[in-house]
Amino acid sequence: MEDIKETTAKQKSLGRVLVVDDEDHIRSIVCRMLQAEGYETAGAINGPDALAKVEAEEFHLMLLDLKMPGMNGLEVIRKVKVENPELTTILLTGVADNDEIKSAAANEGAYAVLTKPCGLQDIINCVDNAFNERRVSATIGRPDGFV
């Protein structure tokens, strides 16, 4: 893990991603994988932890699990979007039939919903696409983009 951190520190970051999952091994794997792709990452263990980190630090994207103890992912998105409407959010869910979840997530402003189990490459592709869309928005003068 040290090598990944050193490598990413030397490279220009593609953006800052907060990974929110109550399962340590999933959070750790996703963080390391995104770091290897050039993103800066931080982890949060639950909804309140995520809200505190978003308040204290700047993130461009939040990738979060739906089912977490205390506060689910949709509740976190709802609260984050009040203060940080520009924060891109991607929701991960283990619910197979998730049309209702996709609809609720879209209503809360989520960029995408990924169904677990999903491959690590699926997560990378979704994160890359979200960042690319935000960059395009910034280049055509829309106020919600970042460079």
For each residue, the residues with C-beta under 8 A, 3 or more apart:
1: 4 5 32
2: 5 6
3: 6 7
4: 1 7 8 32 35 36
5: 1 2 8 9 35
6: 2 3 9 10
7: 3 4 10 11 35 36
8: 4 5 11 13 35 36 38 39 40
9: 5 6
10: 6 7
11: 7 8 38
12: 38
13: 8 16 38 39 40
14: 37 38 39 131
15: 39 40 60 61 131 146
16: 13 39 40 41 42 57 58 59 60 61
17: 34 39 40 41 42 59 60 61 62 63 127
18: 41 42 43 44 50 53 54 59 61 62 63 64
19: 27 30 31 34 41 42 43 44 62 63 64
20: 27 43 44 45 46 47 49 50 62 63 64 65 68 73 76
21: 26 27 30 43 45 64 65 68 92
22: 45 46 65 68 69
23: 26 27 65
24: 27 28 45
25: 28 29
26: 21 23 29 30 65
27: 19 20 21 23 24 30 31 43 44 45
28: 24 25 31 32 43
29: 25 26 32 33 120
30: 19 21 26 27 33 34 41 63 120 123
31: 19 27 28 34 35 41 42 43
32: 1 4 28 29 35 36
33: 29 30 36 37 120 123 124
34: 17 19 30 31 37 39 41 123 124 127
35: 4 5 7 8 31 32 38 39 40 41
36: 4 7 8 32 33
37: 14 33 34 124 127 128
38: 8 11 12 13 14 35
39: 8 13 14 15 16 17 34 35 127
40: 8 13 15 16 17 35
41: 16 17 18 19 30 31 34 35
42: 16 17 18 19 31 53 57 59
43: 18 19 20 21 27 28 31
44: 18 19 20 27 49 50 52 53
45: 20 21 22 24 27 49
46: 20 22 49 50 68 69 70 71
47: 20 50 51 68 70 71 72 73 75 76 79
48: 51 52 70 71
49: 20 44 45 46 52 53
50: 18 20 44 46 47 53 54 62 64 76 80
51: 47 48 54 55 76 79 80
52: 44 48 49 55 56
53: 18 42 44 49 50 56 57 59
54: 18 50 51 57 59 62 80 83 84 87
55: 51 52 83
56: 52 53
57: 16 42 53 54
58: 16
59: 16 17 18 42 53 54 62 87
60: 15 16 17 87 88 131 134 146
61: 15 16 17 18 87 88 89 90 111 127 130 131
62: 17 18 19 20 50 54 59 76 77 80 87 88 89 90
63: 17 18 19 20 30 89 90 92 123 127
64: 18 19 20 21 50 68 73 76 77 89 90 91 92
65: 20 21 22 23 26 68 73 91 92 93
66: 72 73 74 91 92 93 94 95 101
67: 72 73 93 94
68: 20 21 22 46 47 64 65 71 72 73
69: 22 46
70: 46 47 48
71: 46 47 48 68 75 76
72: 47 66 67 68 75 76
73: 20 47 64 65 66 67 68 76 77 91 92 93
74: 66 77 78 91 101 104 105 108
75: 47 71 72 78 79
76: 20 47 50 51 62 64 71 72 73 79 80
77: 62 64 73 74 80 81 89 91 105 108 109 110
78: 74 75 81 82 108
79: 47 51 75 76 82 83
80: 50 51 54 62 76 77 83 84 87 89
81: 77 78 84 85 87 89 108 109
82: 78 79 85
83: 54 55 79 80
84: 54 80 81 87
85: 81 82 109 144
86: 144 146
87: 54 59 60 61 62 80 81 84
88: 60 61 62 111 130 131 134
89: 61 62 63 64 77 80 81 108 109 110 111
90: 61 62 63 64 110 111 112 113 114 126 127 130
91: 64 65 66 73 74 77 101 105 110 112 113 114
92: 21 63 64 65 66 73 113 114 115 116 118 123
93: 65 66 67 73 98 101 113 114 115 116
94: 66 67 115 116 117
95: 66 98 101 115
96: 115
97: 100
98: 93 95 101 102 113 115
99: 102 103
100: 97 103 104
101: 66 74 91 93 95 98 104 105 113
102: 98 99 105 106 113
103: 99 100 106 107
104: 74 100 101 107 108
105: 74 77 91 101 102 108 110 113
106: 102 103 109 110
107: 103 104
108: 74 77 78 81 89 104 105
109: 77 81 85 89 106
110: 77 89 90 91 105 106 113
111: 61 88 89 90 126 130
112: 90 91 126 130
113: 90 91 92 93 98 101 102 105 110
114: 90 91 92 93 118 122 123 126
115: 92 93 94 95 96 98 118
116: 92 93 94
117: 94
118: 92 114 115 122 123
119: 122 123
120: 29 30 33 123 124
121: 124 125
122: 114 118 119 125 126
123: 30 33 34 63 92 114 118 119 120 126 127
124: 33 34 37 120 121 127 128
125: 121 122 128 129
126: 90 111 112 114 122 123 129 130
127: 17 34 37 39 61 63 90 123 124 130 131
128: 37 124 125 131 132
129: 125 126 132 133
130: 61 88 90 111 112 126 127 133 134
131: 14 15 60 61 88 127 128 134 135
132: 128 129 135 136
133: 129 130 136 137
134: 60 88 130 131 137 138 144 145 146
135: 131 132 138 139 145 146 147
136: 132 133 139 140 145
137: 133 134 140 142 144 145
138: 134 135 141 142 145 146 147
139: 135 136 145 147
140: 136 137 145
141: 138
142: 137 138 145
143:
144: 85 86 134 137
145: 134 135 136 137 138 139 140 142
146: 15 60 86 134 135 138
147: 135 138 139
